[in-house]
Structure formats: C-alpha cells, structure tokens
Amino acid sequence: MSTPPLPGDRARPGRLASFGAFAGVTVICLVIAWHVGIKVAFLRGDPFTPAYTIAVSGYVLSRFLLAAFYRPPRDAGITPTVAIVVPAFNEGEAVVRTIDSCMALDYPRDRLELVVVNDGSSDDTWEHMLRAAAAHPPGSVRCVDLGSNQGKRAAMAAGIRATKAEILVFVDSDSMPAPNAVRRLVQGFADPKVGAISGLTYARNAETNTLTRMQAARYYVSFQLLKSAESVLGAVTCCSGCFAAYRRAAVEPLLDAWEHQRFLGVECTYGDDRALTNRVIKAGWITRYDARAEAWTDVPDAYRKFFRQQLRWKKSWSREGPLLLSHVWRSRTRALPSVAVQTCAGLLSPIVIFLTVVRAVVEGHSPLIYFLGLYLVSMAYAFVYRLLRKDGLWLYAFLGTFFYITFSPQLLWAIARIRDGKWGTRSVDRRRPPAYRITPSPQAVQDG
C-alpha cells in the first residue's frame, strides 16, 4: 500500500465553505447555550434529567470554546535524542512499511534510534523485521524478540529499556508518521513541565467502506476538537498509542508499576496508552497535543473487529476514567470539571439512553428534544470537520456520531468484563517468561 498524500492545502476548504461551516458551528453552539439557559431557569421536578442535560451540554460547549484557543507548541528548534519504539504482533509485511517510514523521517540520524519489538508473533513478523533492519545502516534499527507473546505493554516496556534516548516515541506497527512528524512532535518538550505529547492520527484506509469513513471522521474530530480542548488545559487524557511521545524522565519512575499494573486483582493487559498517560498526569506532568505532527494508521474495516476494538477501549476507559478522576483534582486541578463531567456522564450515558426509550414507550413522552440535541451536536461535529477539511467525509462525522451512540450500551458489557484481559483478537501467554533476542545498538556497532 502506498503512502497516502500529506494533508496539505488541497485538503483545506475554501473561504466560503469555511465561513459557512464556522457560521453553522456558531449557531448550533448558541442554540445549545440557549437550551441550557432554559433548563437552568426552569429547573423543577425530576432533577436527574435536566442536570444531566446541563452538564453534558456545558461540556460540549466547553470543548468548542477551549479548542478555539488551541495553538500547537511553538517550534523551539530542539533536536533531543529520540527512540521510536514499535511493538509488533503478527504484523507480517506491514511492519516493514512502518520501519521504512520511521527510517525516512526528517530527523538527525545521530539523534534517532528505532527499536522494534516482536511480541512473540506466530507468523513471520520476526523475519520481516530482520530483513527490514538489514536494509538500513547497521545498528540504526534494533530488533527485540520477546520469545513469547507477553502483551503490548510488555513489548513497549522492553523497547523503553533497550534505549537511553531522552524522548520515547511510540508508533503502532500498522502506523506511519509523516516525514516531519517527529521533528515537530518533540518541540513541545522545550517546556520542562511537559511529560507527554500526542500527535494527530489519520485513518490511512478511510476510503475502504462506510465503517472506515465514519472512523476517519471520528478520529479527526476527536483529535482536533477534544484533544485540542484538553491540551489547552494541559491534560490530554490519552496520548494515542498510534503516535505519541513521552519524556524518559517522566516514564522511567513509573515504568515498573505501569508494566505490572493490576486492577481488581488481575494484571492489566489493555489500555496501555491511556494508563501510561494517566500515570504521567498523576506524577504532575503536563500532557499536550500537537496537531502539526501527523501520522496514519489502519482502522478496522470489518464490523466484528471494530466492535472488539471498541469493547477493549471501553474497558480501558471504564478503568482509567475513574482513576484519573481520583487524582486530577490535585494533579491538574483546572481539568477537574471537564474530567468529572466526561467520566460521570460517560458512565451514565447507557442508562440515560435506556430511560429515554422507556419513558417514550411507557409514559408516552416524546424523545424529540433528546434526539434534536443529538442532531445538533452531530451537525456541529460535521461542521467542524468541514471547517478544517474538504475531503468529502464531513457527512460521515454526522452519521458517525449517531452510529457510535447506538452501541454505547456496550459500555455496560465492558464494565461487566473489565477483569477479562483478552484483547478479543489475540491471547497473551503470561506463563512463559520472555526470552529476549536483541540486535546490536548503534553504539555497540560503532565500538565494534
């Protein structure tokens, strides 16, 4: 598969389209604000539904307001030593594409190292890794073989320990950073308070079918709206595993506890990026988002695989969301209101949907207002997409919002299975100790 074109001027809408989209977002936000005002002014009777509506509507409005103040980290001209860590499991030839794209980065060669970790793949991933490494200067690509499938978290930890670089960049084995992505991503670390930075990830296979188009639109809006707002508060709650960077000084003290994290008596084998980000925030570091640092990843193109992925993500959020809320009041106080609403409203959303449907059937109450609210929020997301992009997927941002809401009750199943460490797509053998095989480091090759 060829590398997708870089998002450039041709992907940006014209002035008229931008003005129309901006006007649409503004009108919708004003309508939502008016509705919140009405709810507050005439609050009576059952307090639950109005309070939920006020909290959620206020949260949505705050995302648009904060995102309007977002600015990416400035270019400080720094080039710290960087190690890109790529955990791989049964990726076959795909890992070659990732290795080649990482080695094609516009970054000083003597400041960059690539560590690719084979997490006990049962296919020919290890052989592909070795062949890809051999195509590049000796020692520039380090290959680590765990010997057995230990899980992504163990693979990431092994990659961290295999290098001493100042900045650790994590790239999924099916992801590809843009040539200038790492150079841009590290600029935010000029601020000594920043512990982690998330880049912007696009769906590489967006045009495959309706499912991938909805995910592509969802990814973009989530990054450009939600992560932008979180970045303004200095608390991006999940630095995406597709493409994100961490300061070694922020990660090293947390490494053992994060790698062997336990929850409700079982070892955590999913939610690696969210859990690591959570611990970095708890330690007092700032987390940011850089919209200029771009990468691509493959999203599920089949519904069965997609729902398994979403179940895993919901289990991760159900665990890490309350954990973040338990400490964010002191670790990042300014983010407390948004984290509180996001967590509480997210946990309650399946119940609210259920009650809305039950009241409509049993009591004859019309759910029109509820669905009108969803319609307005969906259109606002679509307008945001249209404001920033002109690739024709803005309507899928609208459709995708309703699509994601329809299976939000999956959260209840995720909570019920929160102790289940299975990924749904692979098993992890924790009984077998890792048997490392590591290719030489650049320094070892130089000293050789």
C-alpha positions, 0 to 999 in steps of 0.5 A: 500500500502506498503512502497516502498524500500529506494533508496539505492545502488541497485538503483545506476548504475554501473561504466560503465553505469555511465561513459557512461551516464556522457560521453553522458551528456558531449557531448550533453552539448558541442554540445549545447555550440557549437550551441550557439557559432554559433548563437552568431557569426552569429547573423543577421536578425530576432533577436527574434529567435536566442536570444531566442535560446541563452538564453534558451540554456545558461540556460540549460547549466547553470543548468548542470554546477551549479548542478555539484557543488551541495553538500547537507548541511553538517550534523551539528548534530542539533536536533531543535524542529520540527512540521510536519504539514499535511493538509488533504482533503478527504484523507480517509485511506491514511492519516493514512499511512502518520501519521504512517510514520511521527510517525516512523521517526528517530527523538527525540520524545521530539523534534517532534510534528505532527499536522494534519489538516482536511480541512473540508473533506466530507468523513471520513478523520476526523475519520481516523485521530482520530483513527490514533492519538489514536494509538500513545502516547497521545498528540504526534499527534494533530488533527485540524478540520477546520469545513469547507473546507477553502483551503490548505493554510488555513489548513497549516496556522492553523497547523503553529499556533497550534505549537511553534516548531522552524522548520515547516515541511510540508508533503502532506497527500498522502506523506511519508518521509523516516525514516531519512528524517527529521533528515537530512532535518533540518541540513541545518538550522545550517546556520542562513541565511537559511529560507527554505529547500526542500527535494527530492520527489519520485513518490511512484506509478511510476510503475502504467502506462506510465503517472506515469513513465514519472512523476517519471522521471520528478520529479527526474530530476527536483529535482536533476538537477534544484533544485540542480542548484538553491540551489547552488545559494541559491534560490530554487524557490519552496520548494515542498509542498510534503516535505519541511521545513521552519524556524518559524522565517522566516514564522511567519512575513509573515504568515498573508499576505501569508494566505490572499494573493490576486492577481488581486483582488481575494484571492489566493487559489493555489500555496501555496508552491511556494508563501510561498517560494517566500515570504521567498526569498523576506524577504532575506532568503536563500532557499536550497535543500537537496537531502539526505532527501527523501520522496514519494508521489502519482502522478496522474495516470489518464490523466484528473487529471494530466492535472488539476494538471498541469493547477493549477501549471501553474497558480501558476507559471504564478503568482509567476514567475513574482513576484519573478522576481520583487524582486530577483534582490535585494533579491538574486541578483546572481539568477537574470539571471537564474530567468529572463531567466526561467520566460521570456522564460517560458512565451514565450515558447507557442508562440515560439512553435506556430511560429515554426509550422507556419513558417514550414507550411507557409514559408516552413522552416524546424523545424529540428534544433528546434526539434534536440535541443529538442532531445538533451536536452531530451537525456541529461535529460535521461542521467542524470537520468541514471547517478544517477539511474538504475531503468529502467525509464531513457527512460521515462525522454526522452519521458517525456520531449517531452510529457510535451512540447506538452501541454505547450500551456496550459500555455496560458489557465492558464494565461487566468484563473489565477483569477479562484481559483478552484483547478479543483478537489475540491471547497473551501467554503470561506463563512463559517468561520472555526470552529476549533476542536483541540486535546490536545498538548503534553504539555497540556497532560503532565500538565494534 
